[in-house]
Amino acid sequence: MENKSSPRFPLLLRVSRYIRPIVGVIIAIFLAWQLYSVIVVQHNFSADTWVRFGLSGLILGGMYALIAIGYTLVYGIMFMINFAHGEVMMLGAFGGYFMLELLRFIPMPTSANPNLNFLNAYPIVSIILAFTAGISVSALAGYLLEKIAYRPLRKAPRLILLITAIGASIFLQNLAMLLFGPTRKNVINPDILDRGAGWTWMVSGNPVLIPYTGVFSLVLSALLMIGLYLVVQRSKLGRAMRAVAQDKNTASLMGVDVDDVISKTFIISGVLAGAAGVMWDIHMGLVNHYIGFLPGIKAFTAAVMGGIGNIPGAMLGGMFLGIIESIGPAALGIDFQLKDVIAFSILVLVLIVRPSGILGEKLSEEKL
Amino acid sequence: MLLSIENLQVYYGAIHALQGIHFSVEKGEIVALIGANGAGKSTTLNTISGILRPREGKISFDGQEIQQTPPQDIVRKGIIQVPEGRKIFGRMAVWENLEMGAYTQKDRAVIKRDVESVFDRFPRLRERRNQLSGTLSGGEQQMLAIARGLMAHPTLLLLDEPSMGLSPLLVEQIFDIIQDINEQGTSILLVEQNAQMALAIADRAYVLETGKIVMQGTGDDLLEDKSVIEAYLGGH
């Protein structure tokens, strides 16, 4: 791109080198001016509202981060974007939903409460079972997806894999619609995780609700991310995954079964996506065949933002995107329904200004 | 016979890279495979390791045919390749590379002992055990690549151009190490462009030219052969 030796358009080339920083500065000035006018001049929202936005962004960000790790792991090892990953999360959400429904219909009457069901008699066991179900479904979905759709294409050009992934995404969405119907289903939590319940925090004289479900999701996603990091950095499987990501042939010369490691990578991605799916059940409370689509591409945005292939980058990107998305519309003084536009504008901006992402390294030739 | 190769034919698409080669390695030998760029030396090693599949021919190791065995199982049979260009895992620490070399070893105590014995052989690696291996010098990287290969207790060690890009002093050192490894009982198949050094330590050698073996003999015989001197040793 920076072809200095070309004598024909020297001025144009000199300008083009500065286009990225110039675009960056213009956008930064515009954003700063918008923020100033909305927050200071118009003063539409008081402090407690901002805290509320930030909080819901943080919770959403945890889920995005978990899904984004799946994109990044698979990209790191196969250099493909698994666009069906959002659907893996959706299937996990259904797994958790059906488990909660099942438990709700197991009666456990006591003399004090004749209407008691398993869900409320053993709420912690129920939540664990819901996560087990969701995670199993997602892990299985990830495993089968790789085995059936991607493995036969191991030597195919990468564009073919990408198209296959988009096809798999549409297929899984429609499969879920056929199996479970197109209507939205309300998820009913055990009473201890009631969606309206939480701690109250007074901010400038107004109460801010910190929901139990949100704190639960956030803590769980943090634990899962720490767990994943330990697996990748400390375990034998993690070392094999990193070896395969760096050089498949040499990894196989060490005795690593590359196909097996790729399968396990998809299973791990599935586990994280499944956990995010069940969190979605518990915190958002609505499931249908379409819920994986937007979180899926937003998590992809988050992974690109953090530098695709980079695990801490995906975590950071997910959190950042969740917060930006929930604070953004208010901070920029635009309609709340435009929050998706903010997420994808960020994707476009990252690709223009810093294509390798925040923590990303320059992509080597091998990866391109 | 430890390794025997019969009529090996390998293609890259339409390119006939190995055109029916025959050779063997006996237990305890150092066998050198010499030849110019593109003669098919690395292709031969990668086919033995299972990374490439032959279209025809037989590879037997310890009496078993292995030409259809996947690479990870060939490693478990005791054939370990130290690939061309070192191919260490640059974003992993030195000790992690050694752990990767011992990937097939389940016993932690054995791995620990092997790491120590490898460090005794390569004291420089002990100093740099926690360093990212991508930051090592070329010679250290080559030593790490050999050390990583030794972690798997090879019966047959395939070495692909171990002297590439190293200073003459380091080349001497690496060849001393190779001889030492051989004296401790490991058979070695050595691929080299540095024919002089390779022939000097080899029991037997084969000369590969555009996918065919054109000459064979003991290392000393080939060192004195006029056509070999002209083609590979830069003599007149």
Interface residues (C-beta under 8 A of the other chain):
Chain A: K236 R239 A240 R242 A243 Q246 D247 N249 T250 A251 S252 L253 M254 G255 V256 D257 V258
Chain B: N46 S49 G50 I51 P70 P71 Q72 V75 R76 I80 Q81 P83 K87 F89 G90 R91 M92 E96 E99 M100 G101 Y103 T104 R148 A152
